[in-house]
Amino acid sequence: MHAPRLAALLAAALMPLTAFAADSTPPAAPAPDAGLPKSLDEAIAMEAADALPRTAFYDAPATLTGKPGDLIRQEPGDGYALPAGARAVRFLYHSQDAQGRDVVSSGVVLIPAGEAPAGGWPVIAWAHGTSGVARMCAPSLMKDLAYGEEGLMPMLRAGFAIVAPDYHGLGTDGPHQYVNKLAQARDVVFALPAAHAAVPGLSAQWAVVGHSQGGLAAWGVAELERERQDPGYVGAVAIAPGVGLRAIAGRISQASGVAFYLDYLAFGIAARTPGFKPDDTLTGQVLSRYGDIASKGCWLYAYAAFAHDTGPVTLKTGWDQTRAARTFFAESDVAAAPIAGPLLVIAGEADQTVPIAAVRDAAQTACRRKIALTLKTYPGLDHDPTMANSVPDLTSWIRDRMAGKPAADGCGAVG
């Protein structure tokens, strides 16, 4: 994926999982002239043009020893489209999945141009949005790191080192526990000590910033830090977080053109609970394409596979009442567990992917439960423009937290 097209390419990330929170109207598939592939062949070519080779660097050691957060190996990160003077270091590290099992995850550290300030480069831990579920779909295996100029490079230019985990199962051997708040949050927090071991000159101070799937992860990091109490942690920014999964997942079938998210959803549930089978949930074409969607390509491939579908998509009756599905949804609930540090939640008022009503509802629920946060909304902005346009505000907010300025409790303005 290339940065100039990225807003069009990722605008539907998590769409069927969240877009029904405000009402039951199914979302429209992206317009065919929005820079999206018109065929599987075109999707494959587009993904290949942005791909970097996955080498043995990403393979787990035969025996995993040590503790989560330990660095396994590092190498220079070549081939990325970075600002002039910036550099990258890939790293492999010890992490944990949602069940607390030891796993290996990969990521990349982006270092700004120039000399580090006194105390080291301030750090943003970056939690990315949906890129796919196959091993090849790691952002560190993409020249533009999946986001490019859509917020990621502007944060780097603003003087922050970026610690960007791929999430377990993307890059490394999987399976990827897709849109699992706990699994992705653990990948983020355990990336930090590994990144410090791989790259000298990083500050101990850090904040987490996440978008969409990663926005959910960022909220999860705030919850984990309540227990971890990392002294360098200053707060979390959750942009268009993928909230409300349980309430809307059953209505995904109304948008057949983006029904590949049903495959992603089933993949995530199966990754979390191995006894779960895709045909416990899926039927018809969605089931028949499951293997390809899970292994042959990333987001563009999945989009192209379903772009021309019409007609209803059905799910197995009672699928969401299975133990596996209930566990999956429970682990990605927000606004229930207490958090550490300040939380800034950002949403676009014209977001067609994660509707403002869903985010506002989550914020209101959190505030009723005495979880302090600030909700900042942007009139007229859709899902990806919200990410891109919020960078000046979120970096200013992070600088204030790193300077020791207290964050105001914004719950009084949430409504």
VOFI-918940 format. One record per residue (C-alpha): x, y, z; chain; residue in three letters. Coordinates in Angstrom, 2 decimals. Layout:
<rs>
R       u       v       w mol type
R       X       Y       Z   A  ALA
...
</rs>
This chain:
<rs>
R       u       v       w mol type
R    0.00    0.00    0.00   A  MET
R    1.23    3.44   -0.83   A  HIS
R    0.65    6.46    1.35   A  ALA
R   -1.20    8.65   -1.21   A  PRO
R   -3.95    5.99   -1.51   A  ARG
R   -4.02    4.87    2.09   A  LEU
R   -7.15    6.66    3.22   A  ALA
R   -9.11    4.96    0.47   A  ALA
R   -7.51    1.59    1.08   A  LEU
R   -8.11    1.39    4.82   A  LEU
R  -11.26    3.47    5.14   A  ALA
R  -13.36    0.38    5.72   A  ALA
R  -11.14   -1.11    8.43   A  ALA
R  -13.40   -2.77   11.00   A  LEU
R  -16.42   -1.46    9.07   A  MET
R  -18.83   -4.32    9.54   A  PRO
R  -17.78   -4.77   13.13   A  LEU
R  -18.66   -1.25   14.16   A  THR
R  -20.66    0.63   11.59   A  ALA
R  -24.06   -0.46   12.87   A  PHE
R  -23.73    0.98   16.36   A  ALA
R  -25.82    4.04   15.58   A  ALA
R  -28.50    2.32   13.50   A  ASP
R  -29.10   -0.80   11.46   A  SER
R  -28.30    0.69    8.07   A  THR
R  -25.51   -1.37    6.48   A  PRO
R  -22.44    0.54    5.29   A  PRO
R  -21.80    0.91    1.60   A  ALA
R  -18.70   -0.64    0.14   A  ALA
R  -16.07    1.93   -0.94   A  PRO
R  -16.63    3.41   -4.37   A  ALA
R  -14.86    1.44   -7.10   A  PRO
R  -12.94    4.51   -8.22   A  ASP
R  -11.54    5.21   -4.73   A  ALA
R   -8.12    3.78   -5.53   A  GLY
R   -9.20    0.28   -4.59   A  LEU
R   -8.55   -2.84   -6.67   A  PRO
R  -11.20   -3.93   -9.15   A  LYS
R  -10.05   -7.55   -9.24   A  SER
R   -8.07  -10.09   -7.27   A  LEU
R   -5.22   -9.85   -9.75   A  ASP
R   -5.03   -6.09   -9.26   A  GLU
R   -5.15   -6.50   -5.48   A  ALA
R   -2.33   -9.03   -5.57   A  ILE
R   -0.23   -6.70   -7.72   A  ALA
R   -0.88   -3.73   -5.43   A  MET
R    0.07   -5.66   -2.33   A  GLU
R    3.17   -7.07   -4.01   A  ALA
R    4.34   -3.59   -4.99   A  ALA
R    4.27   -2.51   -1.33   A  ASP
R    5.68   -5.73    0.14   A  ALA
R    9.08   -6.32    1.65   A  LEU
R   10.46   -9.86    1.81   A  PRO
R    9.76  -11.87    4.95   A  ARG
R   13.07  -13.46    5.86   A  THR
R   14.19  -15.89    8.54   A  ALA
R   14.52  -12.87   10.82   A  PHE
R   10.81  -13.27   11.64   A  TYR
R   11.09  -16.94   12.61   A  ASP
R   10.83  -17.79   16.28   A  ALA
R   13.81  -19.42   17.99   A  PRO
R   13.57  -23.16   18.48   A  ALA
R   13.30  -22.60   22.23   A  THR
R   11.76  -19.46   23.69   A  LEU
R   13.38  -18.52   26.96   A  THR
R   13.29  -15.46   29.15   A  GLY
R   10.33  -13.27   29.90   A  LYS
R    7.85  -11.13   27.94   A  PRO
R    9.55   -7.92   26.86   A  GLY
R   12.91   -9.57   26.19   A  ASP
R   14.58   -8.74   22.89   A  LEU
R   15.27  -11.78   20.70   A  ILE
R   17.04  -10.14   17.77   A  ARG
R   17.28   -6.92   15.79   A  GLN
R   18.39   -5.75   12.34   A  GLU
R   18.46   -2.50   10.34   A  PRO
R   15.09   -1.78    8.79   A  GLY
R   15.75   -1.22    5.10   A  ASP
R   13.31   -0.44    2.31   A  GLY
R   10.84    1.76    4.16   A  TYR
R    9.53    5.06    2.80   A  ALA
R   10.75    7.32    5.64   A  LEU
R   11.35   11.06    5.98   A  PRO
R   14.84   12.17    5.02   A  ALA
R   17.35   11.31    7.73   A  GLY
R   15.03    9.03    9.67   A  ALA
R   15.98    5.39   10.16   A  ARG
R   14.37    2.14   11.23   A  ALA
R   15.32   -0.92   13.25   A  VAL
R   13.33   -4.13   13.06   A  ARG
R   13.12   -6.22   16.21   A  PHE
R   11.78   -9.57   17.35   A  LEU
R   10.68   -9.95   20.95   A  TYR
R    9.05  -12.13   23.56   A  HIS
R    5.36  -11.35   24.17   A  SER
R    2.13  -12.97   25.39   A  GLN
R   -1.19  -13.70   23.74   A  ASP
R   -4.65  -13.22   25.24   A  ALA
R   -4.38  -16.47   27.19   A  GLN
R   -1.03  -15.45   28.67   A  GLY
R    0.91  -17.97   26.58   A  ARG
R    4.46  -17.11   25.53   A  ASP
R    4.64  -15.99   21.89   A  VAL
R    7.07  -14.20   19.59   A  VAL
R    6.10  -10.86   18.05   A  SER
R    7.82   -8.54   15.61   A  SER
R    7.93   -4.81   15.15   A  GLY
R    9.94   -1.83   14.05   A  VAL
R   11.36    1.22   15.78   A  VAL
R   11.37    4.45   13.76   A  LEU
R   13.97    7.01   14.83   A  ILE
R   13.66   10.66   13.81   A  PRO
R   16.33   12.49   11.86   A  ALA
R   18.97   14.36   13.81   A  GLY
R   20.38   14.04   17.31   A  GLU
R   18.28   12.79   20.19   A  ALA
R   17.34   15.44   22.75   A  PRO
R   18.62   15.27   26.30   A  ALA
R   16.99   12.29   27.94   A  GLY
R   16.45   10.53   24.64   A  GLY
R   13.76   10.54   21.97   A  TRP
R   10.26   10.68   23.48   A  PRO
R    8.40    7.52   22.48   A  VAL
R    5.01    6.85   20.95   A  ILE
R    3.97    3.22   21.04   A  ALA
R    1.94    2.87   17.85   A  TRP
R   -0.98    0.43   17.59   A  ALA
R   -2.03    0.04   13.95   A  HIS
R   -5.47   -0.62   12.46   A  GLY
R   -6.59   -3.64   10.46   A  THR
R   -4.03   -4.82    7.90   A  SER
R   -5.25   -8.42    7.47   A  GLY
R   -4.85  -11.66    9.40   A  VAL
R   -2.27  -13.58    7.35   A  ALA
R    1.37  -13.73    8.38   A  ARG
R    2.36  -11.60    5.38   A  MET
R    0.19   -8.71    6.61   A  CYS
R    2.65   -7.29    9.17   A  ALA
R    3.06   -3.52    8.70   A  PRO
R    6.82   -4.00    9.12   A  SER
R    6.67   -6.04    5.90   A  LEU
R    5.20   -3.07    3.99   A  MET
R    7.22   -0.25    2.54   A  LYS
R    4.80    2.34    3.91   A  ASP
R    4.32    0.48    7.22   A  LEU
R    0.59    0.33    6.34   A  ALA
R   -0.08    3.95    7.34   A  TYR
R    2.63    6.09    5.77   A  GLY
R    1.61    9.73    5.72   A  GLU
R   -1.70    8.97    7.39   A  GLU
R   -0.45   10.04   10.80   A  GLY
R    2.54    7.72   11.22   A  LEU
R    5.23    9.73    9.42   A  MET
R    3.89   13.06   10.75   A  PRO
R    4.33   11.72   14.31   A  MET
R    7.90   10.77   13.41   A  LEU
R    8.57   14.21   11.94   A  ARG
R    7.16   15.76   15.13   A  ALA
R   10.19   14.37   16.98   A  GLY
R    8.85   11.16   18.45   A  PHE
R   10.49    7.78   18.11   A  ALA
R    7.80    5.29   17.10   A  ILE
R    7.74    1.78   18.55   A  VAL
R    5.42   -0.08   16.19   A  ALA
R    4.59   -3.72   16.98   A  PRO
R    3.05   -5.82   14.22   A  ASP
R    0.88   -7.88   16.65   A  TYR
R    1.57  -11.56   17.13   A  HIS
R    0.78  -13.65   14.04   A  GLY
R    1.48  -10.78   11.66   A  LEU
R    5.06  -11.28   10.52   A  GLY
R    5.66  -14.00   13.08   A  THR
R    4.05  -17.41   13.11   A  ASP
R    0.45  -17.08   14.25   A  GLY
R   -2.37  -17.26   14.51   A  PRO
R   -3.13  -13.55   14.81   A  HIS
R   -5.77  -12.96   17.51   A  GLN
R   -7.54  -10.38   15.40   A  TYR
R   -9.18   -7.43   17.19   A  VAL
R   -8.53   -8.94   20.60   A  ASN
R   -7.96   -6.00   22.92   A  LYS
R   -5.94   -7.97   25.46   A  LEU
R   -3.65   -9.70   22.96   A  ALA
R   -2.83   -6.50   21.07   A  GLN
R   -2.36   -4.47   24.26   A  ALA
R    0.14   -7.03   25.54   A  ARG
R    2.05   -6.85   22.27   A  ASP
R    2.28   -3.09   22.72   A  VAL
R    3.48   -3.03   26.33   A  VAL
R    6.01   -5.82   25.82   A  PHE
R    7.38   -4.10   22.71   A  ALA
R    8.64   -1.19   24.81   A  LEU
R   11.41   -2.89   26.83   A  PRO
R   12.49   -4.84   23.75   A  ALA
R   12.70   -1.63   21.72   A  ALA
R   14.86   -0.01   24.40   A  HIS
R   17.21   -3.00   24.27   A  ALA
R   17.39   -2.76   20.46   A  ALA
R   17.77    1.00   20.08   A  VAL
R   19.84    3.25   22.36   A  PRO
R   18.72    6.82   22.89   A  GLY
R   15.03    6.27   23.59   A  LEU
R   13.44    8.16   26.46   A  SER
R   11.80    6.26   29.29   A  ALA
R    8.69    8.39   28.75   A  GLN
R    6.09    6.98   26.40   A  TRP
R    2.46    7.23   25.38   A  ALA
R    0.41    4.84   23.30   A  VAL
R   -1.48    5.99   20.19   A  VAL
R   -3.76    3.62   18.29   A  GLY
R   -6.23    3.84   15.42   A  HIS
R   -9.29    1.63   14.79   A  SER
R   -8.24   -1.92   15.77   A  GLN
R   -5.26   -0.20   17.37   A  GLY
R   -7.51    2.34   19.11   A  GLY
R   -9.08   -0.58   20.92   A  LEU
R   -5.57   -1.82   21.77   A  ALA
R   -4.58    1.61   23.10   A  ALA
R   -7.55    1.58   25.48   A  TRP
R   -6.43   -1.90   26.51   A  GLY
R   -2.93   -0.59   27.25   A  VAL
R   -4.45    2.01   29.59   A  ALA
R   -6.18   -0.86   31.42   A  GLU
R   -3.01   -2.97   31.61   A  LEU
R   -1.00   -0.06   32.98   A  GLU
R   -3.34    0.12   35.98   A  ARG
R   -1.65   -3.08   37.13   A  GLU
R    1.78   -2.67   35.52   A  ARG
R    2.42    0.89   36.74   A  GLN
R    5.25    1.57   34.30   A  ASP
R    6.77    4.83   35.62   A  PRO
R    7.48    6.04   32.08   A  GLY
R    3.88    5.72   30.88   A  TYR
R    2.13    9.08   30.50   A  VAL
R   -1.20    8.23   28.83   A  GLY
R   -3.16    6.75   25.95   A  ALA
R   -4.74    8.14   22.79   A  VAL
R   -7.46    5.95   21.25   A  ALA
R   -8.48    7.19   17.80   A  ILE
R  -11.71    5.82   16.32   A  ALA
R  -11.39    2.77   18.62   A  PRO
R  -13.16   -0.39   17.48   A  GLY
R  -15.77   -0.45   20.23   A  VAL
R  -19.16   -2.15   20.42   A  GLY
R  -18.19   -5.39   18.69   A  LEU
R  -20.72   -7.65   20.36   A  ARG
R  -23.71   -5.38   19.72   A  ALA
R  -23.23   -5.14   15.97   A  ILE
R  -21.40   -8.26   14.77   A  ALA
R  -24.65  -10.11   14.09   A  GLY
R  -25.66   -7.49   11.50   A  ARG
R  -22.51   -7.72    9.38   A  ILE
R  -24.30   -9.82    6.79   A  SER
R  -26.28   -6.80    5.60   A  GLN
R  -23.15   -5.49    3.82   A  ALA
R  -22.16   -8.36    1.54   A  SER
R  -19.47   -6.37   -0.28   A  GLY
R  -17.40   -6.15    2.90   A  VAL
R  -18.40   -9.53    4.34   A  ALA
R  -14.76  -10.58    4.40   A  PHE
R  -14.79   -9.09    7.89   A  TYR
R  -16.85  -12.10    8.88   A  LEU
R  -13.87  -14.21    7.86   A  ASP
R  -11.56  -11.96    9.88   A  TYR
R  -13.91  -12.17   12.84   A  LEU
R  -14.10  -15.95   12.68   A  ALA
R  -10.32  -16.09   12.34   A  PHE
R   -9.91  -13.98   15.47   A  GLY
R  -12.31  -16.13   17.46   A  ILE
R  -10.61  -19.34   16.30   A  ALA
R   -7.19  -17.90   17.16   A  ALA
R   -8.39  -17.15   20.67   A  ARG
R  -10.24  -20.46   21.15   A  THR
R   -8.71  -23.18   18.95   A  PRO
R  -11.70  -25.53   19.38   A  GLY
R  -13.85  -23.03   17.49   A  PHE
R  -14.37  -23.88   13.82   A  LYS
R  -15.16  -21.39   11.03   A  PRO
R  -18.30  -23.31   10.12   A  ASP
R  -19.56  -22.72   13.67   A  ASP
R  -20.28  -19.20   12.39   A  THR
R  -19.86  -18.94    8.62   A  LEU
R  -21.92  -20.23    5.71   A  THR
R  -21.93  -19.99    1.92   A  GLY
R  -19.37  -17.95    0.02   A  GLN
R  -17.97  -16.43    3.20   A  VAL
R  -17.11  -19.89    4.48   A  LEU
R  -15.79  -21.10    1.12   A  SER
R  -13.38  -18.14    0.88   A  ARG
R  -12.22  -18.34    4.48   A  TYR
R   -9.00  -20.24    3.74   A  GLY
R   -7.93  -17.83    0.99   A  ASP
R   -8.76  -14.71    3.00   A  ILE
R   -6.80  -16.06    5.95   A  ALA
R   -3.67  -16.99    4.03   A  SER
R   -3.31  -15.60    0.49   A  LYS
R   -3.41  -11.83    0.95   A  GLY
R   -4.07   -8.85    3.15   A  CYS
R   -6.74   -6.16    3.28   A  TRP
R   -6.77   -5.37   -0.43   A  LEU
R   -6.99   -9.05   -1.36   A  TYR
R   -9.91   -9.54    1.03   A  ALA
R  -11.67   -6.45   -0.28   A  TYR
R  -11.31   -7.54   -3.90   A  ALA
R  -12.56  -11.05   -3.14   A  ALA
R  -15.92   -9.69   -1.95   A  PHE
R  -16.23   -6.34   -3.76   A  ALA
R  -18.64   -7.59   -6.41   A  HIS
R  -20.87   -9.70   -4.16   A  ASP
R  -24.56   -8.94   -3.86   A  THR
R  -27.33  -10.43   -1.82   A  GLY
R  -27.57  -11.43    1.83   A  PRO
R  -24.97  -13.26    3.86   A  VAL
R  -26.20  -15.52    6.63   A  THR
R  -24.54  -16.69    9.82   A  LEU
R  -25.20  -19.85   11.79   A  LYS
R  -28.06  -19.38   14.21   A  THR
R  -26.80  -18.89   17.74   A  GLY
R  -23.15  -18.54   16.72   A  TRP
R  -22.64  -15.55   19.04   A  ASP
R  -23.83  -17.54   22.05   A  GLN
R  -21.03  -20.08   21.86   A  THR
R  -18.44  -20.05   24.62   A  ARG
R  -15.76  -19.04   22.12   A  ALA
R  -17.73  -16.06   20.83   A  ALA
R  -18.70  -14.90   24.33   A  ARG
R  -15.06  -15.04   25.42   A  THR
R  -13.96  -13.10   22.34   A  PHE
R  -16.45  -10.29   22.88   A  PHE
R  -15.84  -10.08   26.62   A  ALA
R  -12.10   -9.60   26.15   A  GLU
R  -12.66   -6.66   23.83   A  SER
R  -15.20   -4.81   25.93   A  ASP
R  -14.15   -1.34   27.02   A  VAL
R  -15.35    1.04   29.72   A  ALA
R  -15.50   -1.69   32.35   A  ALA
R  -11.98   -2.01   33.78   A  ALA
R  -10.20    0.91   35.50   A  PRO
R   -7.30    2.56   33.72   A  ILE
R   -4.01    4.18   34.60   A  ALA
R   -3.09    7.66   33.49   A  GLY
R   -5.09   10.00   31.28   A  PRO
R   -7.02    8.74   28.26   A  LEU
R   -7.77   10.85   25.19   A  LEU
R  -10.44    9.38   22.92   A  VAL
R  -10.65   10.90   19.44   A  ILE
R  -13.50   10.43   16.97   A  ALA
R  -14.67   11.90   13.68   A  GLY
R  -18.27   13.07   13.64   A  GLU
R  -18.66   11.86   10.04   A  ALA
R  -16.91    8.52   10.61   A  ASP
R  -18.58    5.89    8.42   A  GLN
R  -16.43    3.12    9.90   A  THR
R  -16.68    3.64   13.66   A  VAL
R  -19.73    5.90   14.11   A  PRO
R  -19.44    8.73   16.58   A  ILE
R  -22.46    7.32   18.43   A  ALA
R  -20.58    4.14   19.27   A  ALA
R  -17.54    6.01   20.58   A  VAL
R  -19.65    8.49   22.51   A  ARG
R  -21.60    5.66   24.10   A  ASP
R  -18.38    3.97   25.22   A  ALA
R  -17.09    7.26   26.63   A  ALA
R  -20.34    7.92   28.49   A  GLN
R  -20.31    4.42   29.95   A  THR
R  -16.72    4.88   31.10   A  ALA
R  -17.52    8.19   32.73   A  CYS
R  -20.52    6.73   34.57   A  ARG
R  -18.12    4.13   35.96   A  ARG
R  -15.70    6.84   37.13   A  LYS
R  -13.13    6.15   34.40   A  ILE
R  -11.78    9.60   33.62   A  ALA
R  -11.19   10.49   29.98   A  LEU
R  -11.43   13.28   27.45   A  THR
R  -13.44   12.86   24.25   A  LEU
R  -12.36   15.06   21.34   A  LYS
R  -14.44   15.02   18.18   A  THR
R  -13.82   16.44   14.72   A  TYR
R  -16.79   17.76   12.72   A  PRO
R  -17.04   16.49    9.16   A  GLY
R  -14.17   13.99    9.35   A  LEU
R  -14.39   10.33    8.34   A  ASP
R  -12.38    7.43    9.76   A  HIS
R   -8.94    7.90    8.17   A  ASP
R   -9.03   11.70    7.89   A  PRO
R   -9.61   11.75   11.65   A  THR
R   -6.36    9.84   12.12   A  MET
R   -4.45   12.11    9.76   A  ALA
R   -5.85   15.42   11.02   A  ASN
R   -5.60   14.69   14.74   A  SER
R   -1.80   14.43   14.82   A  VAL
R   -1.13   18.07   15.85   A  PRO
R   -3.63   17.82   18.70   A  ASP
R   -2.56   14.40   19.94   A  LEU
R    1.16   15.21   19.84   A  THR
R    0.51   18.44   21.75   A  SER
R   -1.52   16.46   24.31   A  TRP
R    1.31   13.94   24.69   A  ILE
R    3.94   16.66   25.08   A  ARG
R    1.89   18.19   27.88   A  ASP
R    1.67   14.84   29.65   A  ARG
R    5.43   14.30   29.25   A  MET
R    6.01   17.80   30.68   A  ALA
R    4.07   16.79   33.78   A  GLY
R    0.99   18.89   33.07   A  LYS
R   -2.11   17.22   34.46   A  PRO
R   -4.89   16.25   32.05   A  ALA
R   -8.28   17.63   32.84   A  ALA
R  -11.10   15.18   33.47   A  ASP
R  -13.27   15.69   30.39   A  GLY
R  -16.18   13.54   31.52   A  CYS
R  -18.28   16.61   32.25   A  GLY
R  -18.29   17.46   28.55   A  ALA
R  -19.01   13.93   27.28   A  VAL
R  -22.77   14.31   27.77   A  GLY
</rs>
